[in-house]
Amino acid sequence: MKTLLSAGALCSLLLLSSCSKGEAPKPNIEGETLSVKPTAPAENPLRKFAENGQGSFACGLYLDGKKVGYLIGTSKIIKRGDADFFEQKMETLFSANKRGKAFTDKSTLTRLFNLDGNGELTSVEQVNERDGATYTSLVMKQGDKYLETSSGGKSTKSVTIEPPKTSLDNDKQLGDWLQSSPKAGDEFDYKSSDFNGGEFNEHISHYKYLEKKNLVLNGVPTTIHSLEQRDDRDDEVTKYDCDNNGRLIRGNLGPITFRLEEESTARKLDTVGVDLIEASSVPTNVRMGDPRKLKQVLLKISGIKYNLPNSHRQLQTTDGKGGAGTTLMVNRDYQTADKEPISKEQLAKYLKATPTIQSDDAQIKAKAEELTAGQTTPTEKARLIQKWVHDLIGKDVNRNSNTALEVLERKAGDCTEHALLFNALARAAGIPSREVTGLMYTQSPQPLFYWHVWNEIYDGKRWVSVDPTWDEVFVDAGHLKIADDDTIKIANSFGKMKIEIISFQTDDAISMKDAFNAPAKPKGEQESIVLMDTVPPPPRQLHYHLNEPPPAVNMGAASTSAPTEAQAPPKKKNLGKAIEQFYGSKLNQVQFDKEGHLVE
């Protein structure tokens, strides 16, 4: 799975550097002068904001105490023809290891704003360099629409997209708030637009002013403002410290800590990097055996502050926002006669081609037609596509691609490459398909959950799961879905999550001694096992899961559950309103209505 840290996720950090107060900060970009003078008098507030916002900053990025990258931002007024524009540029680099192999993910994001009116966005350019491959996306305003032209590998694609609803004026409003001398507890809602997946995504960041401190920074008395930010897509909190010019001093984004540094210092990384697979894994307390044989798992997740997706196969039975943990019942996926409505807009969204999911490409369309010839049902078509993708792609976590055509050309990658190519082929075959992110159980030998990506297709009645990495249609109960499209949630959960297995049901015969006496090995000493490297059992036929309903909650002989304390009578274990009680090796029968509420 690719790193969750991206230029898009860090864009709000650059915006803060434009919120200047007083004199504009002097540039610290080595070998470059940013003393671009405006060609017209500063007559409007937006231009004044841009003039004061010119400058640069650099931050080192740290994970688990090790330096893993940098963030360098610059803002300046530039001239294009007879007009002046405000340019914001951010360069991010993230470097780590995967199974002992170094990898680097570098992104450069450049945004250009008109200085007339409300500061309309003129263009967005993003360049990603990863594993020797470069992917470029350029979005330019054309009339009342925007045109995105993307290129990666041997392919180039152009699509028309709807304009964003925000502008440079939204940045100015945030700057004005900082200049208004807010008091502790004051709040401000900042509206912004991220470009991702071929469209502008609007969201709101809720800022809260914490305190003002006077410190000596590099021998200079400095006023520091502490801010708290909460994104409207989850309840996770990010904290920043900035100076009077809005320059970042320190802060955090999920597990990543950033610190203000000189640019030359920021670019120097630790020689011994962090193992991303190990750092992101989530240890658990139970060995459940072969993940593909898991029929049902009851577990508790802590360390998250948002609700998990509910579906026919996954039910959140308690709300974990209060900090007590979220109880989750996960079943092996199955077909059901119940229909889950889907809007025309959703159908269109998950059928359309994008610059990365090139389902309208002639080569992709031809392969999809070849693979699904003679098949009539979405499920059977999906089975044939996922089997072909599984067999085609070599399992290599260090071979990353940005587009489906790149995957088709390189024929190697991790779960994200499998999901990307499957999405393109499924959509080309007329099957609505989307990528989902979550965790998957494995053990080798320690029981762990790894971050993983797979797919869901709409089979005409509801969304069902497909995992081309693991050659599964209707995934096992070891797949825990965390989010559909929202990587912000994932980034904020990184390194914080804990999972406790309460009970499980499997096709394997596993003794309680083997299951619940998992080795208590410190996380730092565990092997870094890549999910795709654990050899799965031989492939099964599709009918293995097709019409099999989920197992009953009442555990039988093939089930295991946590033992009670020795020499003590069984005690009632409160797991929220849905799970009533849990004795010895049996979980009492519970039932839910269609809305997921407990039937008394």
C-alpha positions in Angstrom: 0.0 0.0 0.0 1.3 3.4 -0.9 2.2 6.0 1.7 -0.8 7.9 3.0 1.1 11.1 3.1 0.6 13.2 0.0 0.9 16.8 -1.2 -2.9 17.0 -1.2 -3.1 16.0 2.5 -0.5 18.6 3.4 -1.8 21.5 1.3 -3.4 23.2 4.3 0.0 23.6 5.9 1.2 25.7 2.9 -1.9 27.9 3.2 -1.0 28.8 6.8 2.3 30.2 5.5 0.5 32.8 3.5 -1.4 34.2 6.5 1.2 36.9 7.2 0.9 39.6 9.8 3.2 42.6 9.7 6.2 42.6 7.4 6.5 39.8 4.9 9.0 37.1 5.9 12.3 37.1 4.1 12.8 34.2 1.7 15.1 31.4 2.9 15.2 29.5 -0.3 18.9 29.0 -1.0 20.2 30.3 -4.3 16.8 31.9 -5.2 15.5 35.4 -4.8 11.8 36.0 -4.4 11.9 39.7 -4.5 9.3 40.0 -7.3 7.7 43.4 -7.2 4.0 43.8 -8.1 3.5 45.7 -11.3 0.4 47.6 -10.0 -0.3 49.5 -6.8 -1.6 47.4 -4.0 -5.1 48.8 -4.2 -7.2 45.9 -3.3 -7.1 43.8 -0.1 -6.5 40.5 -2.0 -3.3 41.9 -3.6 -2.1 43.2 -0.2 -2.7 39.8 1.2 -0.6 38.2 -1.6 2.2 40.8 -1.2 2.5 40.1 2.5 2.3 36.4 2.0 5.4 36.2 -0.2 8.2 34.1 1.3 9.1 30.5 2.0 9.5 28.0 4.8 10.9 24.5 5.3 9.9 21.7 7.7 11.4 18.3 8.5 9.0 15.4 8.7 9.4 12.8 11.5 7.9 9.4 12.1 8.7 7.3 15.2 11.4 9.8 16.0 13.2 9.4 12.7 13.4 11.9 9.9 11.4 10.6 6.9 11.0 13.6 4.7 10.5 17.3 4.3 8.0 19.9 3.3 9.1 23.1 1.5 6.7 25.8 0.6 7.1 29.1 -1.3 4.6 31.8 -2.2 5.2 34.7 -4.6 3.6 37.1 -7.1 4.5 36.3 -10.7 3.7 37.8 -14.0 2.1 35.9 -16.9 1.6 38.1 -20.0 0.1 41.4 -18.7 -1.4 39.9 -15.6 -0.1 39.2 -12.1 -0.8 36.0 -10.3 -0.2 34.6 -6.8 1.7 31.3 -6.9 1.8 28.8 -4.1 4.2 25.9 -4.4 4.7 23.0 -2.1 7.3 20.3 -2.4 7.0 17.2 -0.2 9.2 14.2 0.0 8.6 11.0 2.0 11.2 8.3 2.3 11.0 5.0 4.2 11.6 1.3 3.8 9.4 -1.6 2.8 10.8 -5.0 3.7 14.3 -3.5 3.8 14.0 -1.8 0.4 14.1 2.0 0.3 11.4 3.9 -1.5 10.9 7.6 -2.0 7.6 9.4 -2.8 8.1 13.0 -4.0 5.3 15.4 -5.0 5.3 19.0 -6.2 2.0 20.9 -6.0 1.8 24.3 -7.7 -1.4 26.5 -7.5 -1.9 29.7 -9.4 -4.5 32.3 -8.4 -5.8 35.4 -10.2 -5.3 38.6 -8.2 -8.5 40.2 -9.5 -12.0 39.7 -8.1 -12.0 37.0 -5.4 -8.8 35.4 -6.5 -10.1 32.7 -8.8 -8.0 29.5 -9.2 -6.3 29.6 -12.6 -4.4 26.3 -12.6 -3.2 23.4 -10.4 -0.2 21.3 -11.4 0.9 18.2 -9.5 3.9 16.1 -10.3 4.5 12.8 -8.5 7.7 10.9 -8.7 7.7 7.4 -7.4 9.7 4.2 -8.1 11.3 5.7 -11.2 8.0 6.7 -12.7 6.6 10.3 -13.1 2.9 11.2 -13.1 1.8 14.7 -14.0 -1.6 16.3 -13.7 -2.3 19.9 -15.0 -5.7 21.5 -14.4 -6.2 24.8 -16.4 -9.3 27.1 -16.4 -11.0 27.2 -19.8 -14.1 29.3 -19.9 -16.4 28.4 -17.1 -14.9 24.9 -16.8 -11.5 23.4 -16.1 -9.5 21.0 -18.3 -7.3 18.4 -16.7 -4.5 16.9 -18.8 -2.6 14.0 -17.2 0.3 12.0 -18.3 2.0 8.9 -16.9 4.1 6.2 -18.6 3.1 6.2 -22.3 -0.4 7.6 -21.8 -1.9 11.1 -21.9 -5.5 11.9 -21.2 -7.6 15.1 -21.0 -11.0 15.5 -19.2 -13.3 18.4 -18.5 -14.2 19.0 -14.8 -16.4 21.3 -12.8 -14.8 24.4 -11.2 -14.0 24.6 -7.5 -16.2 26.6 -5.1 -13.4 28.2 -3.2 -10.7 30.8 -4.1 -7.8 32.8 -2.8 -10.3 34.9 -0.8 -10.9 31.9 1.4 -7.2 31.9 2.3 -7.3 35.6 3.0 -10.2 35.1 5.4 -8.1 32.7 7.4 -5.3 35.2 7.4 -7.6 38.0 8.5 -8.7 35.9 11.4 -5.1 35.3 12.5 -4.5 39.1 12.3 -7.5 39.9 14.4 -5.7 38.8 17.6 -8.1 35.9 18.4 -8.4 34.8 22.0 -8.1 31.3 23.4 -11.2 29.3 22.4 -12.0 31.5 19.4 -12.9 29.4 16.3 -12.9 29.9 12.5 -14.2 27.7 9.7 -11.9 27.6 6.7 -13.3 26.3 3.3 -10.9 24.8 0.8 -10.8 22.6 -2.3 -8.6 19.6 -2.9 -8.1 18.2 -6.3 -8.2 14.4 -6.3 -9.6 11.6 -8.4 -10.4 13.9 -11.3 -12.6 16.4 -9.4 -12.4 19.2 -6.9 -13.5 18.1 -3.4 -14.8 20.8 -1.1 -14.4 20.5 2.7 -14.2 22.6 5.8 -11.4 22.8 8.4 -12.5 23.9 11.8 -9.7 26.0 13.4 -9.6 26.8 17.2 -7.2 29.3 18.7 -5.4 27.7 21.7 -2.9 30.2 23.1 -0.1 32.7 22.4 3.4 32.1 23.8 6.6 34.2 23.7 9.6 32.0 23.1 13.2 32.5 22.0 13.6 30.8 18.6 17.2 30.6 17.3 18.2 33.4 19.6 15.3 35.7 18.5 12.3 36.5 20.8 9.3 35.1 18.9 5.6 35.1 19.4 4.1 31.7 18.8 0.4 31.1 18.1 -1.0 27.6 18.8 -3.9 26.4 16.6 -6.0 23.3 16.5 -7.5 22.0 13.3 -10.3 19.5 12.9 -11.3 18.4 9.4 -15.0 17.9 8.6 -14.3 14.4 7.2 -13.4 13.0 10.6 -13.0 14.1 14.2 -9.2 13.8 14.4 -7.4 16.9 15.6 -4.2 18.4 14.1 -2.2 20.9 16.1 0.1 23.7 14.7 2.4 26.3 16.1 3.1 29.3 13.8 4.8 32.7 14.2 3.3 36.2 13.5 4.0 35.7 9.8 2.0 32.4 9.8 5.2 30.4 9.2 5.0 26.8 10.6 7.1 26.2 13.7 5.9 22.7 14.6 2.9 20.5 14.6 1.5 17.1 13.6 -0.5 15.4 10.9 -1.6 12.0 12.2 1.6 10.1 13.1 3.8 12.6 11.2 5.5 15.4 13.2 6.8 18.5 11.4 9.3 21.0 12.6 10.5 24.3 11.2 14.1 24.0 9.9 16.5 25.7 7.5 16.0 24.3 4.0 19.4 22.8 3.9 18.7 21.0 7.2 15.2 20.0 6.1 16.5 18.2 3.1 18.9 16.0 5.1 17.2 12.7 6.0 18.2 9.9 8.4 20.3 7.2 6.9 18.4 4.5 8.6 14.7 4.9 7.6 11.5 3.7 9.1 10.0 0.4 8.0 6.6 1.6 6.8 5.0 -1.9 6.9 6.1 -2.5 10.5 5.2 1.1 11.6 1.7 0.8 10.2 0.8 -2.7 11.3 -1.8 -3.2 14.1 -0.9 -6.1 16.4 -3.7 -8.1 17.9 -4.2 -10.7 20.7 -5.4 -13.8 18.9 -4.1 -16.2 16.2 -7.0 -16.9 14.0 -5.2 -19.1 11.4 -5.7 -18.8 7.7 -7.4 -15.5 7.0 -9.2 -16.9 4.0 -11.0 -19.4 6.2 -12.4 -16.8 8.6 -16.2 -16.8 8.6 -17.0 -14.3 11.4 -14.9 -12.0 13.7 -16.1 -10.0 16.7 -13.6 -7.4 17.7 -13.1 -4.1 19.4 -11.1 -1.2 17.7 -9.8 1.7 19.8 -7.8 4.8 18.7 -10.2 6.1 16.2 -12.7 8.9 16.5 -15.1 8.2 13.6 -17.8 5.6 12.8 -16.9 2.8 10.5 -18.9 1.8 7.4 -21.9 -0.5 8.0 -23.1 -3.0 5.4 -24.7 -6.5 5.1 -21.3 -8.0 6.1 -19.9 -5.5 8.6 -21.8 -4.0 11.5 -20.6 -1.5 14.0 -22.4 -2.2 17.2 -21.1 0.6 19.5 -20.1 4.1 18.9 -16.3 4.5 19.6 -16.2 8.3 19.5 -16.3 8.5 23.3 -13.0 6.8 23.5 -14.2 3.4 24.8 -13.6 1.7 21.5 -15.8 0.5 18.7 -17.2 -3.0 18.6 -17.4 -4.5 15.1 -19.0 -7.7 13.8 -17.5 -8.8 10.5 -18.8 -11.6 8.4 -17.4 -13.4 5.3 -19.2 -11.6 2.4 -22.2 -13.3 0.7 -25.0 -12.7 -1.7 -28.3 -11.4 -0.4 -31.7 -10.8 -1.9 -32.0 -7.5 -0.1 -31.5 -4.5 -2.3 -29.4 -1.4 -1.4 -30.5 1.6 -3.4 -27.9 3.5 -5.3 -28.4 6.9 -7.0 -27.8 7.7 -10.6 -25.0 10.0 -9.6 -23.2 7.3 -7.7 -23.6 4.8 -10.6 -22.2 7.4 -13.0 -19.3 8.2 -10.6 -18.2 4.6 -10.3 -18.6 3.8 -14.0 -16.7 6.8 -15.4 -13.2 6.9 -16.6 -10.7 9.2 -14.9 -7.1 10.1 -15.7 -5.8 7.3 -13.5 -8.7 4.8 -14.0 -8.5 4.7 -17.8 -11.6 2.5 -18.4 -12.2 4.2 -21.8 -8.8 3.4 -23.2 -8.9 1.0 -26.2 -6.5 -1.5 -24.7 -8.4 -1.6 -21.4 -11.8 -2.0 -23.1 -10.5 -4.7 -25.4 -9.1 -6.7 -22.5 -12.3 -6.3 -20.5 -14.4 -7.5 -23.4 -12.1 -10.5 -23.9 -12.2 -11.5 -20.2 -16.0 -11.2 -19.8 -17.1 -12.7 -23.2 -20.2 -14.8 -22.8 -20.9 -13.8 -19.1 -24.1 -12.0 -18.1 -23.9 -11.3 -14.4 -21.7 -8.6 -12.8 -20.4 -11.1 -10.2 -19.2 -13.6 -12.7 -17.6 -10.9 -14.8 -15.9 -9.6 -11.8 -14.6 -13.1 -10.8 -13.0 -13.5 -14.2 -11.4 -10.0 -14.1 -10.0 -10.3 -10.6 -8.6 -13.8 -11.4 -6.8 -12.4 -14.4 -5.5 -9.4 -12.5 -4.3 -11.6 -9.6 -2.4 -13.8 -12.0 -1.0 -11.0 -14.1 0.6 -8.8 -11.4 3.8 -9.8 -9.7 3.5 -9.2 -5.9 6.1 -6.5 -5.2 5.5 -3.7 -2.7 8.2 -1.6 -4.2 6.8 -1.4 -7.8 4.3 1.5 -7.7 2.2 2.9 -10.5 -0.1 5.9 -10.8 -2.4 4.7 -13.6 -4.1 1.5 -14.7 -2.2 1.6 -18.0 1.1 1.8 -16.1 0.1 -1.3 -14.1 -0.8 -3.1 -17.3 2.6 -2.2 -18.7 4.7 -2.9 -15.6 2.8 -6.0 -14.4 4.0 -5.6 -10.8 2.9 -3.9 -7.6 1.1 -4.2 -4.3 -2.6 -4.1 -3.4 -3.1 -0.6 -4.8 -1.9 -1.7 -8.2 -4.3 -4.7 -8.2 -7.2 -2.5 -7.2 -6.4 0.2 -9.7 -6.3 -2.2 -12.7 -9.4 -4.1 -11.5 -11.3 -0.8 -11.2 -10.5 0.1 -14.8 -11.3 -3.3 -16.3 -14.6 -3.6 -14.3 -15.8 -0.1 -15.3 -14.9 -0.9 -18.9 -17.1 -4.0 -18.6 -20.0 -1.9 -17.4 -19.6 -2.8 -13.7 -19.7 0.0 -11.2 -16.5 -0.4 -9.1 -14.7 1.5 -6.4 -11.6 1.1 -4.2 -12.0 0.7 -0.5 -9.3 0.9 2.2 -9.1 -1.1 5.4 -7.2 -3.7 7.4 -6.6 -7.3 6.7 -5.7 -10.0 9.2 -2.6 -12.2 8.7 -0.1 -14.1 10.9 3.5 -15.0 10.1 3.8 -15.9 12.9 2.6 -13.0 15.0 -1.1 -12.1 14.6 -1.3 -8.7 12.9 -3.6 -6.5 10.8 -2.1 -4.7 7.8 -3.4 -1.7 5.9 -4.9 -3.0 2.7 -6.8 -1.9 -0.4 -9.4 -4.0 -2.3 -12.5 -3.3 -4.4 -16.3 -3.4 -4.3 -18.6 -3.8 -7.2 -22.3 -3.0 -7.4 -23.9 -6.3 -8.5 -27.3 -4.8 -9.3 -28.6 -5.1 -5.7 -25.8 -4.0 -3.4 -22.1 -3.4 -3.1 -20.1 -6.7 -2.7 -16.4 -7.2 -2.2 -13.6 -8.3 -4.5 -9.9 -8.6 -3.6 -7.8 -9.2 -6.7 -4.6 -9.3 -4.5 -5.9 -12.3 -2.6 -7.9 -13.8 -5.5 -11.2 -13.5 -3.6 -14.7 -12.6 -4.7 -16.8 -12.2 -1.5 -13.9 -11.5 0.9 -13.3 -13.3 4.2 -14.1 -11.9 7.7 -10.4 -10.9 8.1 -11.1 -7.8 5.9 -12.1 -4.8 8.0 -13.4 -1.9 5.9 -12.4 1.5 7.2 -13.3 3.9 4.4 -14.5 4.1 0.8 -12.6 7.1 -0.6 -11.6 9.2 2.4 -7.8 8.9 2.9 -7.8 11.7 5.5 -9.4 9.3 8.0 -6.8 6.7 7.2 -3.9 9.1 7.6 -5.2 10.3 11.0 -5.6 6.6 12.2 -2.1 5.7 11.2 -0.2 4.4 14.2 -3.0 5.0 16.7 -5.3 2.0 16.2 -5.5 -1.0 18.5 -7.5 -4.2 17.8 -8.7 -6.7 20.4 -10.3 -10.0 19.1 -13.2 -11.0 21.2 -14.3 -14.1 19.3 -14.1 -15.6 15.8 -15.4 -18.5 13.7 -13.3 -20.2 11.1 -13.3 -23.3 8.8 -10.1 -24.4 10.5 -9.9 -26.4 13.7 -7.9 -24.1 16.0 -7.5 -24.9 19.7 -8.1 -22.2 22.3 -4.5 -22.6 23.5 -3.1 -21.9 20.0 -5.5 -19.0 19.4 -5.3 -17.0 22.6 -1.7 -17.6 23.6 -0.4 -15.3 20.9 3.3 -14.3 21.4 3.6 -11.1 23.3 6.5 -9.9 21.2 7.2 -6.1 21.1 6.1 -4.5 17.9 9.6 -3.3 17.2 10.9 -6.9 17.2 8.2 -8.4 14.9 9.0 -9.5 11.4 8.0 -7.0 8.7 5.6 -9.3 6.8 4.1 -7.9 3.6 0.5 -8.9 3.2 1.0 -10.2 -0.3 4.0 -12.2 0.6 2.1 -14.6 2.8 1.3 -17.5 0.5 -2.5 -18.0 0.3 -4.1 -21.5 0.1 -5.0 -22.9 -3.4 -7.7 -21.0 -5.3 -11.3 -22.0 -4.6 -14.2 -22.0 -7.0 -16.6 -19.0 -6.9 -19.6 -21.1 -5.6 -17.7 -21.6 -2.4 -19.2 -18.3 -1.0 -21.9 -17.5 -3.5 -25.1 -18.5 -1.6 -23.7 -19.0 1.9 -25.3 -16.7 4.5 -23.2 -15.4 7.3 -22.7 -17.8 10.2 -24.9 -17.5 13.3 -23.6 -15.3 16.1 -23.9 -18.3 18.5 -20.6 -20.0 18.4 -20.3 -23.7 17.9 -17.6 -26.3 18.1 -15.6 -24.7 15.4 -15.5 -21.4 17.2 -13.1 -19.9 19.6 -13.5 -17.2 22.2 -11.5 -15.6 25.0 -11.2 -17.8 28.2 -12.6 -16.6 31.5 -10.3 -16.0 34.5 -9.3 -19.2 36.3 -11.1 -20.1 39.5 -13.6 -17.3 39.0 -17.3 -17.4 38.1 -18.1 -16.0 34.7 -18.7 -12.3 34.7 -20.9 -10.3 32.4 -18.8 -8.4 29.9 -20.3 -5.1 28.8 -19.6 -4.5 25.1 -22.2 -1.9 24.4 -25.9 -2.2 23.7 -25.7 -4.7 20.8 -23.5 -7.5 22.3 -25.2 -8.6 25.4 -22.9 -11.0 27.2 -19.9 -13.2 26.7 -19.3 -16.3 28.8 -16.4 -18.8 28.5 -16.3 -20.1 25.0 -19.8 -19.2 23.8 -21.2 -15.9 22.7 -24.9 -15.5 23.5 -27.3 -15.2 20.6 -28.2 -11.6 19.5 -30.3 -10.4 16.7 -30.4 -7.0 14.8 -33.0 -5.3 12.8 -32.4 -3.9 9.3 -31.1 -0.6 10.8 -28.6 -2.5 12.9 -30.4 -2.0 16.3 -30.6 -4.8 18.9 -33.8 -6.7 18.9 -34.8 -7.0 22.6 
